[in-house]
Amino acid sequence: MLDTLHMAQNILQYVTTACIVAISISIILLLYRALVGPTNPDRAVALDTIGINLMALAGLLAIGLVTTQLNDVILLIGILLFIGTVAIAKFLEKGVIIDRDLD
């Protein structure tokens, strides 16, 4: 029984490490797309995806470190990501984020 638990912990450690490496490579490629993207919507999608990958990275780190302290970080990244996505979408649609017209 103890051998099975030890083997499961090793497998979990290897899988989380592999996923952290894969997500890190994905973030690097998305940074390239955010900087070089041909259009502004491409840049917005890249930035949104970087935020989602950061949430996944924080979740994997929480699993690897066996802690629940990073759950608040994941929630905060998600909230800020939503606000940023709404602001970018409004800017791409109207050209301004805060509209001063009252009509």
N, CA and C atoms as a LAMMPS dump frame, in Angstrom:
ITEM: TIMESTEP
0
ITEM: NUMBER OF ATOMS
309
ITEM: BOX BOUNDS ff ff ff
-5.0000000000000000e+02 5.0000000000000000e+02
-5.0000000000000000e+02 5.0000000000000000e+02
-5.0000000000000000e+02 5.0000000000000000e+02
ITEM: ATOMS id mol type element x y z
1 1 1 N 0.821 -1.197 0
2 1 2 C 0 0 0
3 1 3 C 0.864 1.259 0
4 2 1 N 1.937 1.218 0.763
5 2 2 C 2.824 2.377 0.845
6 2 3 C 3.558 2.594 -0.471
7 3 1 N 3.879 1.486 -1.168
8 3 2 C 4.542 1.612 -2.467
9 3 3 C 3.618 2.259 -3.496
10 4 1 N 2.35 1.913 -3.457
11 4 2 C 1.388 2.495 -4.389
12 4 3 C 1.24 3.999 -4.146
13 5 1 N 1.204 4.405 -2.894
14 5 2 C 1.1 5.823 -2.565
15 5 3 C 2.345 6.58 -3.015
16 6 1 N 3.501 5.988 -2.797
17 6 2 C 4.752 6.624 -3.217
18 6 3 C 4.818 6.743 -4.743
19 7 1 N 4.364 5.706 -5.436
20 7 2 C 4.358 5.734 -6.896
21 7 3 C 3.378 6.801 -7.415
22 8 1 N 2.222 6.914 -6.778
23 8 2 C 1.244 7.921 -7.189
24 8 3 C 1.786 9.335 -6.962
25 9 1 N 2.496 9.548 -5.873
26 9 2 C 3.097 10.861 -5.621
27 9 3 C 4.165 11.184 -6.657
28 10 1 N 4.954 10.202 -7.048
29 10 2 C 5.97 10.424 -8.081
30 10 3 C 5.333 10.763 -9.424
31 11 1 N 4.281 10.029 -9.772
32 11 2 C 3.59 10.294 -11.036
33 11 3 C 2.993 11.697 -11.019
34 12 1 N 2.377 12.088 -9.906
35 12 2 C 1.798 13.424 -9.79
36 12 3 C 2.872 14.502 -9.917
37 13 1 N 4.026 14.265 -9.324
38 13 2 C 5.115 15.235 -9.41
39 13 3 C 5.622 15.359 -10.843
40 14 1 N 5.788 14.246 -11.537
41 14 2 C 6.261 14.29 -12.923
42 14 3 C 5.247 14.973 -13.845
43 15 1 N 3.983 14.66 -13.664
44 15 2 C 2.948 15.234 -14.527
45 15 3 C 2.812 16.737 -14.284
46 16 1 N 2.822 17.159 -13.026
47 16 2 C 2.717 18.596 -12.761
48 16 3 C 3.944 19.347 -13.279
49 17 1 N 5.116 18.752 -13.162
50 17 2 C 6.322 19.393 -13.696
51 17 3 C 6.246 19.51 -15.213
52 18 1 N 5.796 18.458 -15.878
53 18 2 C 5.667 18.498 -17.339
54 18 3 C 4.634 19.542 -17.765
55 19 1 N 3.535 19.64 -17.038
56 19 2 C 2.508 20.633 -17.372
57 19 3 C 3.003 22.052 -17.123
58 20 1 N 3.782 22.258 -16.062
59 20 2 C 4.347 23.586 -15.798
60 20 3 C 5.28 23.992 -16.926
61 21 1 N 6.098 23.059 -17.399
62 21 2 C 7.005 23.356 -18.512
63 21 3 C 6.21 23.675 -19.779
64 22 1 N 5.175 22.886 -20.063
65 22 2 C 4.372 23.109 -21.271
66 22 3 C 3.654 24.46 -21.219
67 23 1 N 3.096 24.801 -20.078
68 23 2 C 2.394 26.078 -19.96
69 23 3 C 3.379 27.242 -20.031
70 24 1 N 4.573 27.066 -19.486
71 24 2 C 5.586 28.125 -19.573
72 24 3 C 5.996 28.376 -21.019
73 25 1 N 6.168 27.315 -21.787
74 25 2 C 6.481 27.464 -23.215
75 25 3 C 5.327 28.153 -23.935
76 26 1 N 4.105 27.782 -23.577
77 26 2 C 2.929 28.412 -24.177
78 26 3 C 2.878 29.904 -23.864
79 27 1 N 3.217 30.285 -22.642
80 27 2 C 3.219 31.703 -22.274
81 27 3 C 4.265 32.465 -23.075
82 28 1 N 5.428 31.866 -23.281
83 28 2 C 6.474 32.525 -24.075
84 28 3 C 6.003 32.737 -25.51
85 29 1 N 5.379 31.728 -26.105
86 29 2 C 4.87 31.872 -27.468
87 29 3 C 3.74 32.902 -27.539
88 30 1 N 2.905 32.946 -26.517
89 30 2 C 1.825 33.932 -26.495
90 30 3 C 2.357 35.349 -26.298
91 31 1 N 3.456 35.497 -25.566
92 31 2 C 4.077 36.816 -25.446
93 31 3 C 4.547 37.311 -26.805
94 32 1 N 5.081 36.404 -27.611
95 32 2 C 5.474 36.775 -28.972
96 32 3 C 4.255 37.243 -29.765
97 33 1 N 3.142 36.515 -29.647
98 33 2 C 1.923 36.885 -30.375
99 33 3 C 1.37 38.217 -29.868
100 34 1 N 1.487 38.466 -28.578
101 34 2 C 0.982 39.73 -28.034
102 34 3 C 1.828 40.913 -28.496
103 35 1 N 3.111 40.701 -28.699
104 35 2 C 3.978 41.795 -29.134
105 35 3 C 3.953 42.005 -30.639
106 36 1 N 3.87 40.915 -31.412
107 36 2 C 4.002 40.999 -32.861
108 36 3 C 2.656 40.865 -33.564
109 37 1 N 1.619 40.506 -32.841
110 37 2 C 0.32 40.231 -33.446
111 37 3 C -0.068 41.193 -34.548
112 38 1 N -0.591 40.691 -35.659
113 38 2 C -0.879 41.577 -36.788
114 38 3 C -1.995 42.587 -36.509
115 39 1 N -2.946 42.237 -35.669
116 39 2 C -4.049 43.16 -35.381
117 39 3 C -4.234 43.275 -33.869
118 40 1 N -4.963 44.305 -33.478
119 40 2 C -5.227 44.497 -32.051
120 40 3 C -6.095 43.392 -31.44
121 41 1 N -7.107 42.861 -32.142
122 41 2 C -7.842 41.734 -31.558
123 41 3 C -6.965 40.499 -31.323
124 42 1 N -5.971 40.269 -32.195
125 42 2 C -5.045 39.161 -31.963
126 42 3 C -4.255 39.377 -30.679
127 43 1 N -3.845 40.607 -30.452
128 43 2 C -3.112 40.928 -29.226
129 43 3 C -4.002 40.74 -27.998
130 44 1 N -5.276 41.129 -28.113
131 44 2 C -6.207 40.983 -26.994
132 44 3 C -6.43 39.513 -26.652
133 45 1 N -6.583 38.686 -27.671
134 45 2 C -6.773 37.253 -27.438
135 45 3 C -5.521 36.649 -26.808
136 46 1 N -4.345 37.08 -27.266
137 46 2 C -3.098 36.568 -26.701
138 46 3 C -2.969 36.961 -25.232
139 47 1 N -3.296 38.202 -24.898
140 47 2 C -3.215 38.634 -23.505
141 47 3 C -4.222 37.894 -22.631
142 48 1 N -5.409 37.648 -23.16
143 48 2 C -6.422 36.9 -22.426
144 48 3 C -5.949 35.469 -22.171
145 49 1 N -5.35 34.867 -23.166
146 49 2 C -4.866 33.498 -23.026
147 49 3 C -3.673 33.424 -22.077
148 50 1 N -2.838 34.459 -22.067
149 50 2 C -1.734 34.496 -21.107
150 50 3 C -2.287 34.5 -19.68
151 51 1 N -3.347 35.261 -19.447
152 51 2 C -3.96 35.285 -18.12
153 51 3 C -4.522 33.936 -17.713
154 52 1 N -5.156 33.255 -18.65
155 52 2 C -5.692 31.925 -18.357
156 52 3 C -4.554 30.955 -18.054
157 53 1 N -3.463 31.062 -18.801
158 53 2 C -2.309 30.204 -18.54
159 53 3 C -1.672 30.52 -17.192
160 54 1 N -1.671 31.784 -16.785
161 54 2 C -1.154 32.129 -15.462
162 54 3 C -2.02 31.522 -14.359
163 55 1 N -3.335 31.494 -14.581
164 55 2 C -4.213 30.837 -13.613
165 55 3 C -3.902 29.347 -13.52
166 56 1 N -3.695 28.715 -14.666
167 56 2 C -3.359 27.291 -14.672
168 56 3 C -2.008 27.044 -14.015
169 57 1 N -1.056 27.932 -14.262
170 57 2 C 0.269 27.798 -13.662
171 57 3 C 0.192 27.926 -12.142
172 58 1 N -0.604 28.862 -11.651
173 58 2 C -0.778 29.007 -10.202
174 58 3 C -1.457 27.77 -9.611
175 59 1 N -2.421 27.211 -10.329
176 59 2 C -3.067 25.984 -9.86
177 59 3 C -2.111 24.809 -9.803
178 60 1 N -1.275 24.683 -10.818
179 60 2 C -0.29 23.597 -10.814
180 60 3 C 0.753 23.789 -9.719
181 61 1 N 1.139 25.024 -9.475
182 61 2 C 2.072 25.28 -8.372
183 61 3 C 1.434 24.945 -7.025
184 62 1 N 0.141 25.223 -6.882
185 62 2 C -0.558 24.869 -5.648
186 62 3 C -0.6 23.355 -5.462
187 63 1 N -0.788 22.631 -6.555
188 63 2 C -0.778 21.169 -6.471
189 63 3 C 0.618 20.672 -6.127
190 64 1 N 1.634 21.241 -6.793
191 64 2 C 3.006 20.802 -6.547
192 64 3 C 3.501 21.13 -5.155
193 65 1 N 3.082 22.264 -4.615
194 65 2 C 3.514 22.666 -3.277
195 65 3 C 2.593 22.147 -2.177
196 66 1 N 1.515 21.489 -2.553
197 66 2 C 0.512 20.934 -1.64
198 66 3 C 0.043 22.022 -0.661
199 67 1 N -0.533 23.067 -1.219
200 67 2 C -1.038 24.177 -0.418
201 67 3 C -2.323 24.72 -1.034
202 68 1 N -3.099 25.367 -0.209
203 68 2 C -4.308 26.028 -0.706
204 68 3 C -4.153 27.542 -0.684
205 69 1 N -2.961 28.023 -0.391
206 69 2 C -2.723 29.46 -0.283
207 69 3 C -2.818 30.164 -1.629
208 70 1 N -2.642 29.453 -2.726
209 70 2 C -2.661 30.07 -4.048
210 70 3 C -4.062 30.162 -4.647
211 71 1 N -5.065 29.649 -3.949
212 71 2 C -6.431 29.726 -4.472
213 71 3 C -6.902 31.174 -4.588
214 72 1 N -6.528 32.003 -3.63
215 72 2 C -6.895 33.423 -3.703
216 72 3 C -6.214 34.106 -4.878
217 73 1 N -4.986 33.713 -5.164
218 73 2 C -4.256 34.282 -6.296
219 73 3 C -4.956 33.925 -7.603
220 74 1 N -5.399 32.69 -7.721
221 74 2 C -6.101 32.248 -8.925
222 74 3 C -7.395 33.043 -9.104
223 75 1 N -8.127 33.235 -8.021
224 75 2 C -9.37 34.003 -8.084
225 75 3 C -9.103 35.455 -8.459
226 76 1 N -8.075 36.049 -7.894
227 76 2 C -7.737 37.437 -8.193
228 76 3 C -7.319 37.608 -9.649
229 77 1 N -6.525 36.682 -10.162
230 77 2 C -6.131 36.745 -11.574
231 77 3 C -7.369 36.648 -12.462
232 78 1 N -8.3 35.775 -12.113
233 78 2 C -9.524 35.627 -12.902
234 78 3 C -10.371 36.889 -12.917
235 79 1 N -10.504 37.536 -11.764
236 79 2 C -11.295 38.77 -11.697
237 79 3 C -10.641 39.873 -12.515
238 80 1 N -9.328 40.049 -12.343
239 80 2 C -8.618 41.079 -13.104
240 80 3 C -8.632 40.778 -14.596
241 81 1 N -8.572 39.51 -14.942
242 81 2 C -8.619 39.111 -16.344
243 81 3 C -9.966 39.467 -16.966
244 82 1 N -11.048 39.246 -16.233
245 82 2 C -12.374 39.595 -16.741
246 82 3 C -12.503 41.1 -16.947
247 83 1 N -12.07 41.881 -15.969
248 83 2 C -12.155 43.341 -16.09
249 83 3 C -11.307 43.826 -17.26
250 84 1 N -10.113 43.271 -17.413
251 84 2 C -9.246 43.659 -18.525
252 84 3 C -9.829 43.293 -19.873
253 85 1 N -10.451 42.137 -19.958
254 85 2 C -11.063 41.709 -21.218
255 85 3 C -12.22 42.628 -21.6
256 86 1 N -13.033 43.002 -20.627
257 86 2 C -14.142 43.919 -20.903
258 86 3 C -13.61 45.276 -21.345
259 87 1 N -12.556 45.763 -20.692
260 87 2 C -11.989 47.065 -21.055
261 87 3 C -11.387 47.036 -22.456
262 88 1 N -10.672 45.973 -22.789
263 88 2 C -10.076 45.868 -24.127
264 88 3 C -11.162 45.759 -25.189
265 89 1 N -12.213 44.986 -24.909
266 89 2 C -13.305 44.856 -25.879
267 89 3 C -14.002 46.195 -26.102
268 90 1 N -14.211 46.952 -25.042
269 90 2 C -14.844 48.264 -25.189
270 90 3 C -13.942 49.217 -25.956
271 91 1 N -12.64 49.158 -25.695
272 91 2 C -11.708 50.019 -26.418
273 91 3 C -11.666 49.663 -27.898
274 92 1 N -11.674 48.374 -28.215
275 92 2 C -11.637 47.966 -29.62
276 92 3 C -12.927 48.325 -30.343
277 93 1 N -14.042 48.346 -29.613
278 93 2 C -15.322 48.664 -30.248
279 93 3 C -15.523 50.169 -30.424
280 94 1 N -15.261 50.959 -29.37
281 94 2 C -15.578 52.387 -29.409
282 94 3 C -14.359 53.291 -29.53
283 95 1 N -13.19 52.798 -29.207
284 95 2 C -11.992 53.63 -29.265
285 95 3 C -11.654 54.309 -27.954
286 96 1 N -12.557 54.26 -26.986
287 96 2 C -12.307 54.81 -25.652
288 96 3 C -12.796 53.795 -24.618
289 97 1 N -12.22 53.867 -23.431
290 97 2 C -12.655 52.96 -22.37
291 97 3 C -13.752 53.608 -21.535
292 98 1 N -13.534 54.871 -21.14
293 98 2 C -14.523 55.605 -20.344
294 98 3 C -15.21 56.603 -21.262
295 99 1 N -16.492 56.401 -21.472
296 99 2 C -17.267 57.255 -22.369
297 99 3 C -17.879 58.392 -21.564
298 100 1 N -17.601 59.622 -21.959
299 100 2 C -18.085 60.796 -21.223
300 100 3 C -19.469 61.249 -21.671
301 101 1 N -20 60.703 -22.746
302 101 2 C -21.334 61.085 -23.214
303 101 3 C -22.391 60.481 -22.302
304 102 1 N -23.394 61.272 -21.973
305 102 2 C -24.455 60.799 -21.089
306 102 3 C -25.672 60.284 -21.846
307 103 1 N -25.673 60.347 -23.189
308 103 2 C -26.834 59.862 -23.931
309 103 3 C -26.698 58.45 -24.334
